[in-house]
């Protein structure tokens, strides 16, 4: 296990959350009893409670943590059901997001280090919801590198990502295939959304526009006063909503009680903006700070499985739940799982690399003398001390023997020191092996200093470890607060 403090990229407020030291921003403990209580509180007649999670519709299904979040939602939902509370998971596909550069890329492991691929397509329009973007021809090169046979899980995943399909379609099919009959349902707001419910929520947010902006300003001031920088940086006049018109996602701004839409000159009251949007046959699209509140409005969400950055910005979102009269879910930290094969496990063992030093392996191992060198140093010190302790008695017997004694002390100490130096030089000659082993560990577990579950897609692991990979990850997909964990494969 690797303590979260030793994992790079962890927001300080996330570390405070998992240590239980930020109750003013996260009042609910991430424990099963809290989830059960919230599930009963949000229960709706005939509808199961939800354990929510989500992610952008990333190429090949996005990094591995996308799958582990969905599996964690399944684990939590089944536990609720086992306790007598009907529940299932909800995976919110963020297909409305327009950051194509973030989703149209992937990284695959190789013996020479991680290989990064960015899918380029000049014809793709900026600010287009990514779920509607078609997979470009350049994806074919990456799919070929997976080396996946058509009859394997990895082969079928590659089939989903054929050029010409949309990112939303391919991501949905990938997630559904990996989850199988688990109790988690992918939800695509572009395809499955409740238009009437979304517009009603949008209208409520517009009507309380001033209160929302002021509430966000207050919580951000509290965060800064407590030493935390807000995870979501809001520019002046920001309002946490977009609108989608003619296939483009446009930012909504708010100033002096009036709304405006990027690319349009006029300003609107809340009622005018809703009427105008309906006339444009457009639809509202919440930004990150309001999306969780919309989800909890549409579904009875008992808990949300969140990554470190998501947890950080939910500290900003939490007051908006109360403001809009929506019960907030219990926040659960997603599993941080690092699949580890026999090769990298043996390399780490040969290096003597401690788990907590994984992300600083080169520094931790740099210049470290072999263990026997320390033993020889101890022998040298002990020999000098023991020989020196006989000085008084030898001098009493024959003072002329003191000089030979001192000479003997120096010769013995020098001989041992010379041997130690030779051992250390011999160890230095083994640096090539050491560096090779470090590279094996880093490429598999900490590519470019980052946790591998944030870098490599599930498809890459399935191609390496086989069709049983998902089931093995599911066995470890618990939301825990202690740190990142290895999942070993042979």
Secondary structure, DSSP 8 states (H G I E B T S, - for coil): -EEGGGSTT--HHHHHHHTT--TTT--S-SSHHHHHHHHHHH-BTTB-EEEEEEE---GGGSBHHHHHHHHHHHHHHHHHHHTT--EEEEEEE-TT---HHHHSEEEE--TTS-EEEE---TT--TT--GGGSB--TTHHHHHHHTT--TTSHHHHHHHHT-TTSBHHHHHHHHHHHHHTTSSEEEEEHHHH--HHHHHHHHHHHHHTHHHHHHHHHHHHHHHHHTT---SS---TTEEEEEEEETTEEEEEEEETTEEEETT---EE-HHHHHHHHHHTT-EEEE-HHHHHHHHHHHS-EEEEEE-HHHHHHHHHHHHHHHHTT----EEEE---EEEE-HHHHHHHHHHT--GGGGGGHHHHHTT---HHHHHHHHHHHHHHHHHHHTHHHHHHH-TTHHHHHHHHHHHHHHHHHHHHHHHHHHHHHTHHHHHHHHHHHHHHH-GGGS-GGGTBBHHHHHHHH-TTHHHHHHHT----SSEEEEEE--
